[in-house]
Amino acid sequence: MDDLRNFTTTDVLLPPILDTDACMADLPRLLEPWDEAAAAPVVDCLSRARSHGGWHWPDRPVVFVSDPHADAEGFLRSLIAAGVIHRSKGRIGLTPFGRTAHIVLGGDALDKGPSNLALLDAIADVLDTGADVTILAGNHDLRMRLAIGSVRGERSALTEHLFVRMGRKILPALREVLTRFVTPEDIAALPPEAVCKARLMPGEDWSTRFATAARPELPPKVITKEIRKLEEKRAKFETDRARIGMTHRELLAALLKCHDIFLEPDGHYAWFFERMQAVARSGSLLFVHAGLCDDMARALVRDGVEAVNAAYARAAEGASLGFYFGPLANLVRTKYRASDCALTAAGVEVLNRAGLHMVVQGHVNNHAGQRLLAKRGLLHLEADITLDRASRALEGLDGIGAGATLIFPSGDVIGLSRDHPRAKHFAPERMAAH
C-alpha cells in the first residue's frame, strides 16, 4: 500500500484516504480558515503566546483522535481520514505518513457505543502495526476502573457505591465481558443471588456512613451532590439491569472478570490501563482529555509530564472520591465549572512562561467539527467531534463519525470532520506575526 498512485487529494495538507471497505466520500477535501481563530479572546491568547517566546511545534506530525466511546468503526475511520492507516478487506496497516506520526488517543475509549471490546481490539490492531500511540485517560475510562475496584476487598463507604454510580453506561460492557470471558465455573463459584446483589449495591445506611467518611476529603456541597446522584441512580438500577437481561450474579461475575482482564498483569486487556497517561506534551501543546487547574499547571511545569503521569497512575489504583474530585482526576473530568478545581490567570501565566500555549482536548463533544476557544484565558482546541453512533443518534447526527486533528511541525493545525464541509485550518504563529 505504499504506492499511492491510485489515490488523490485536493490539498497538500489533507491526507489521501486509503480505504476500500467504507464510504468515506463525505470527508472534506478542501481547507477553509478557522473562523474562531479571529475571535478576540483567541487573538488575546495568541498575543500572550508571542510575548512569552512564541510557539514550539512537534518535530513530527501529531494526530489527535478523541472520545471514540466504544465505536471501533468510528475510531478506524478517523485514523483513515487522518492518513495514518490504510484498510482493505478488513486488514489495516500503517501508511508512510502513519510511520512518521504520533497518534494521541484523547480519552474516553469506553461506554456508549456499539462494543467496548471491539474498540479495544481495534486499538490493539493499530498498536500491532507498530504505530506510535499514546493513550490518554478519560473520565469514562476512570469511572470504569473505579467501578471494577469497588467490589473487591473490604467494603468502604467511600467506594461501595461506585459501581451503581456508573449507572446504565457500564452494563453493555459487562454484558460483553459476560458473553466472551465469563465461564460457567465462574458463575458457579459465586454465592446466591441475594448475596451478590448486596455486594453490588451500597448498604441502606450508605448515605449516613458516606457523609461521615467523606468529610475529611470532600466539601459539604460535593458530598450532598454525590448522595443525591447516587440515590437517583439506585432508583433506576433495577430497571436498567432488567433491560440488559443480567442477574446480579452475572453482573458480579462480569465485574470480577473485568479485574482479571484489565488489571491483572497477564490480563487480555491489561495493556489498556498500563499504557494510560493523564497528559502528554509536545512543544507548546498539552494534550489532555478535559483540561487543567492551577495545581496541575504548577506540577507540570515544576515536576514535568512524566511525574504527573506517574502520580496519576499511583492514585488511580484503589482510588477514592478524594482523588476523583481532586486536581489529578480534574485533568480527565473538568468542564471549568465552579465545582471543578480552578484554572486562574495565575495558572495560565505559569503555563505561558513555560512555553505552553494551547490545550488539545476531548470531553466536550461538538456537532460541526473541532472548536477553537479561550477558556480561562488559555487557548483550547476542543477535538471531540462525536464519533460514536450512540451519541450521534441521540444528538441528531447521521451515520458513523470520522475525523481527526492534525498538527504539523510547520505550525499548521487541521481540524478534519465529516460533519463540517471543509477542513478547518489554523496557523497560529503566522497569524500572530500579522
C-alpha positions in Angstrom: 0.0 0.0 0.0 3.0 2.3 -0.2 2.1 3.0 -3.8 -0.3 5.9 -3.6 -0.8 6.5 -7.3 -4.4 5.3 -7.2 -5.5 7.8 -4.6 -5.9 11.6 -4.9 -6.1 14.5 -2.5 -7.1 18.1 -3.2 -5.0 20.0 -0.7 -1.4 19.4 0.2 -2.2 19.4 4.0 -5.0 16.9 3.6 -4.0 13.2 3.5 -5.1 10.7 0.9 -7.8 8.3 2.1 -6.7 4.7 1.7 -9.8 2.6 2.3 -11.6 0.2 0.2 -14.0 -1.0 2.9 -16.1 2.0 3.8 -17.7 5.0 2.1 -15.6 8.0 3.1 -16.7 10.2 0.3 -18.2 12.9 2.6 -14.9 13.8 4.2 -13.9 17.3 3.3 -11.2 17.6 0.7 -10.6 21.4 0.8 -9.4 23.8 3.6 -11.0 26.9 5.0 -9.6 29.4 7.5 -10.6 28.5 11.0 -13.2 31.2 11.8 -12.9 31.0 15.5 -9.2 32.0 15.3 -10.3 35.6 14.7 -12.4 35.9 17.9 -11.0 38.5 20.3 -10.3 36.0 23.2 -8.4 33.7 20.9 -6.4 36.6 19.4 -5.5 37.7 23.0 -4.2 34.2 23.7 -2.1 34.4 20.5 -0.7 37.7 21.6 0.3 36.3 25.0 2.0 33.3 23.4 4.0 35.6 21.2 5.1 37.7 24.2 6.2 34.5 26.1 8.6 33.2 23.5 6.3 32.2 20.7 5.4 28.7 19.5 7.4 25.4 19.5 5.9 22.8 17.3 6.2 19.0 17.4 9.1 17.6 15.5 6.8 15.2 13.7 3.1 15.2 12.9 0.6 14.6 15.7 -2.8 13.0 15.0 -5.3 13.6 17.8 -8.4 11.4 17.9 -10.6 11.6 21.0 -13.8 10.1 22.5 -14.3 7.0 20.3 -16.7 5.7 23.0 -16.8 2.0 22.1 -17.2 2.6 18.4 -14.4 0.7 16.6 -15.5 1.7 13.2 -15.6 5.4 14.0 -12.1 5.1 15.5 -10.7 3.3 12.5 -12.4 5.7 10.0 -10.8 8.6 11.9 -7.3 7.2 11.5 -8.0 6.5 7.8 -9.3 10.1 7.5 -6.0 11.3 9.1 -4.0 9.3 6.6 -2.2 7.2 9.2 -3.7 3.8 8.3 -4.9 2.0 5.2 -7.5 -0.7 5.1 -8.5 -3.4 2.6 -10.8 -6.4 3.3 -10.7 -5.7 7.0 -6.9 -5.6 7.3 -5.2 -2.5 8.3 -1.6 -1.2 8.1 0.4 1.9 8.5 0.8 4.3 5.7 4.1 6.1 5.1 2.7 9.1 6.8 1.5 6.9 9.7 5.0 5.6 10.2 6.1 9.2 10.9 3.2 10.3 13.0 2.5 10.3 16.7 -1.1 9.2 17.4 -2.7 10.5 20.6 -6.0 8.9 21.6 -7.5 11.6 23.7 -9.5 9.5 26.3 -13.0 8.0 26.7 -12.4 4.8 24.8 -15.2 3.2 26.8 -19.0 3.4 27.1 -21.9 4.5 24.9 -21.1 2.9 21.6 -21.7 -0.5 19.9 -18.9 -2.5 21.5 -16.3 -1.7 24.1 -14.3 -4.9 23.4 -14.4 -4.3 19.6 -13.0 -0.8 20.2 -10.2 -2.2 22.4 -9.5 -4.9 19.8 -9.2 -2.2 17.2 -6.8 -0.2 19.3 -4.7 -3.4 19.8 -4.7 -3.9 16.0 -3.4 -0.4 15.5 -0.7 -1.0 18.1 0.3 -4.2 16.3 1.1 -2.2 13.1 3.9 -0.6 15.0 2.1 2.8 15.3 3.3 5.2 17.9 0.2 5.6 20.1 -0.3 7.5 23.3 -3.5 6.6 25.2 -4.8 9.3 27.5 -7.3 8.7 30.3 -10.8 9.9 30.0 -13.4 10.3 32.7 -15.4 7.3 31.4 -12.2 5.2 31.4 -11.5 6.2 35.0 -15.0 5.5 36.2 -14.8 2.1 34.7 -11.6 1.5 36.7 -13.2 2.7 39.9 -16.3 0.5 39.4 -14.1 -2.6 38.8 -12.3 -1.9 42.1 -15.4 -1.2 44.1 -16.5 -4.9 44.5 -13.2 -6.3 45.7 -11.7 -6.3 49.2 -13.3 -4.8 52.3 -16.4 -2.6 51.7 -15.9 1.0 52.3 -18.4 3.9 52.5 -16.2 5.8 50.1 -16.2 3.2 47.4 -19.1 0.7 47.8 -21.4 2.9 45.7 -19.0 3.3 42.7 -20.5 0.5 40.6 -24.1 1.8 40.9 -22.7 5.3 40.4 -21.7 4.3 36.8 -25.4 3.6 36.2 -26.6 2.0 32.9 -23.5 3.1 31.0 -21.4 0.2 32.4 -24.0 -2.5 31.7 -23.4 -3.1 28.0 -19.7 -3.6 28.7 -20.4 -6.1 31.4 -22.8 -8.0 29.0 -19.9 -8.2 26.5 -17.5 -9.5 29.2 -20.0 -12.0 30.4 -20.5 -13.4 26.9 -16.9 -13.5 25.9 -14.9 -14.2 29.1 -17.1 -15.4 32.0 -17.3 -19.2 32.2 -20.0 -21.4 33.8 -17.4 -22.2 36.5 -17.0 -18.5 37.3 -20.8 -18.2 37.9 -21.0 -21.5 39.9 -18.3 -20.2 42.3 -20.4 -17.2 43.4 -22.8 -17.1 46.3 -26.6 -16.8 45.9 -28.3 -14.0 44.0 -29.3 -12.0 47.2 -25.7 -12.1 48.4 -24.4 -10.9 45.1 -26.9 -8.1 45.0 -25.8 -7.0 48.4 -22.2 -7.0 47.2 -23.0 -4.8 44.2 -25.4 -2.3 45.9 -24.5 0.3 48.6 -26.0 -0.5 52.0 -29.2 1.0 53.1 -27.3 3.2 55.6 -24.7 4.2 53.0 -25.6 7.9 52.8 -25.1 8.4 56.5 -21.8 6.5 56.5 -20.6 8.2 53.4 -21.3 11.7 54.7 -19.2 11.0 57.7 -16.3 9.2 55.9 -16.1 11.7 53.1 -16.0 14.8 55.3 -12.1 14.9 55.5 -11.8 14.5 51.7 -14.7 16.4 50.1 -16.5 19.7 50.6 -20.1 19.6 52.0 -21.7 20.6 48.7 -19.9 17.8 46.9 -20.9 15.2 49.5 -24.6 16.3 49.2 -24.5 16.2 45.4 -22.9 12.7 45.4 -25.5 11.3 47.8 -28.3 12.8 45.6 -26.8 11.5 42.4 -26.4 8.0 43.9 -29.9 7.8 45.1 -31.2 8.8 41.7 -29.1 6.0 40.0 -30.0 3.5 42.7 -33.7 4.0 41.9 -33.1 3.3 38.2 -30.7 0.5 38.6 -33.1 -2.5 38.7 -34.9 -1.2 35.6 -31.6 -0.8 33.8 -30.4 -4.3 34.9 -33.7 -5.9 33.8 -33.4 -4.2 30.4 -29.9 -5.6 29.8 -31.1 -9.1 31.0 -28.4 -9.9 33.6 -28.8 -11.3 37.1 -26.9 -9.9 40.0 -24.7 -13.0 39.9 -23.9 -12.4 36.3 -23.1 -8.7 36.9 -20.8 -9.6 39.8 -19.1 -12.3 37.8 -18.5 -9.9 34.9 -17.1 -7.2 37.2 -14.8 -9.7 38.9 -13.7 -10.9 35.4 -13.0 -7.3 34.4 -10.5 -7.1 37.2 -8.7 -10.2 35.7 -8.7 -9.0 32.1 -8.0 -5.3 32.7 -6.0 -5.0 35.9 -4.0 -8.3 36.3 -0.6 -8.2 34.6 -1.4 -11.0 32.2 -4.9 -9.9 31.5 -6.2 -9.8 28.0 -6.6 -6.0 28.0 -4.0 -5.2 30.7 -2.2 -3.0 28.2 -5.1 -0.6 28.2 -4.7 0.8 31.7 -0.9 0.0 31.8 -0.3 2.4 28.8 -2.7 5.0 30.0 -1.4 8.5 30.7 -3.1 11.6 32.1 -1.4 14.2 29.9 1.1 14.4 27.1 3.2 17.4 25.9 4.7 18.2 22.5 6.4 21.6 22.2 3.9 24.3 23.1 1.0 21.9 23.2 -0.6 20.0 26.1 -2.8 17.0 25.2 -5.3 16.1 27.9 -8.8 14.7 28.0 -10.6 17.6 29.8 -8.4 20.5 31.0 -6.2 21.9 33.7 -6.2 23.6 37.0 -3.7 25.8 38.8 -2.3 22.9 40.8 -1.7 20.8 37.7 -0.3 23.8 35.8 2.3 24.2 38.5 3.0 20.5 38.8 3.5 20.1 35.1 5.9 23.0 34.9 7.7 22.2 38.2 7.9 18.4 38.0 7.3 17.6 34.3 4.8 15.4 32.4 6.3 12.1 33.5 6.0 12.9 37.2 2.3 13.9 36.8 1.5 10.8 34.8 3.3 8.6 37.5 1.3 10.4 40.2 -2.0 9.8 38.3 -1.2 6.1 37.8 -0.4 5.6 41.5 -3.5 7.4 42.7 -5.8 5.6 40.2 -5.1 2.3 41.9 -7.7 1.8 44.7 -8.7 5.4 44.4 -11.4 7.1 46.5 -13.5 10.1 45.6 -10.9 12.4 47.1 -8.8 11.5 44.1 -11.8 11.6 41.7 -12.7 15.2 42.7 -9.1 16.3 43.2 -6.5 18.0 40.9 -5.1 14.9 39.3 -8.5 13.5 38.1 -9.6 17.0 37.3 -7.4 16.5 34.2 -9.9 14.0 32.9 -13.2 15.4 34.1 -13.2 19.3 34.4 -15.5 21.4 32.4 -14.3 24.5 34.2 -17.4 24.5 36.4 -17.5 26.4 39.7 -17.3 23.0 41.4 -14.1 21.9 39.5 -10.6 22.6 40.5 -9.9 26.2 39.3 -7.7 27.4 36.5 -7.0 31.1 37.1 -4.9 33.8 35.4 -2.0 32.8 37.7 -2.1 29.2 36.4 -2.3 30.4 32.8 0.7 32.6 33.4 2.7 29.7 34.8 2.0 27.7 31.6 2.7 30.6 29.2 6.0 31.3 30.9 6.9 27.7 30.4 6.1 27.9 26.7 2.8 26.1 26.9 0.2 27.9 24.9 -2.6 25.5 23.8 -4.5 22.6 25.3 -5.8 20.0 22.8 -8.6 18.2 24.5 -11.6 15.9 24.1 -14.5 15.6 26.6 -16.8 18.3 25.1 -18.4 16.8 22.0 -19.2 19.1 19.0 -21.5 18.7 16.1 -19.7 20.7 13.3 -16.1 19.7 13.7 -13.5 20.9 16.2 -13.8 24.2 18.1 -11.1 26.8 19.0 -11.7 28.9 22.0 -10.2 30.6 25.1 -11.0 29.0 28.4 -9.9 31.0 31.5 -7.6 32.9 29.2 -5.9 29.7 27.9 -6.2 28.6 24.3 -8.1 25.3 23.9 -8.8 23.2 20.9 -11.9 21.0 21.5 -11.4 17.9 19.4 -14.2 15.6 20.3 -16.3 15.6 17.1 -18.9 13.0 18.2 -17.6 9.8 16.7 -19.7 7.1 18.3 -23.1 6.1 16.8 -25.0 6.1 20.1 -24.2 9.8 20.8 -24.7 10.7 17.1 -28.2 9.1 17.1 -29.1 10.9 20.3 -27.8 14.3 19.0 -29.3 14.1 15.5 -26.2 13.3 13.6 -26.3 10.6 10.9 -24.2 7.6 10.4 -20.7 6.9 11.8 -18.4 9.8 12.8 -15.0 10.3 11.3 -12.3 12.9 11.7 -9.1 13.9 13.4 -7.0 16.9 14.4 -3.6 17.0 12.6 -0.8 19.2 13.9 2.3 19.6 11.7 5.9 20.7 12.5 5.2 23.6 10.2 2.7 25.0 12.7 -0.3 24.1 10.6 -3.3 22.8 12.6 -6.1 21.0 10.7 -9.5 20.1 12.1 -11.0 17.4 9.9 -14.5 16.1 10.4 -17.2 14.6 8.2 -19.7 16.8 9.9 -18.2 20.0 8.5 -18.0 20.7 4.8 -14.4 21.9 4.8 -11.4 21.1 6.9 -10.5 23.9 9.3 -7.0 25.4 9.1 -5.3 27.4 11.8 -1.7 28.6 11.7 -1.3 30.5 15.0 2.3 31.5 14.6 1.7 33.1 11.2 -1.5 34.8 12.5 0.3 36.2 15.5 3.0 37.6 13.2 0.4 39.6 11.3 
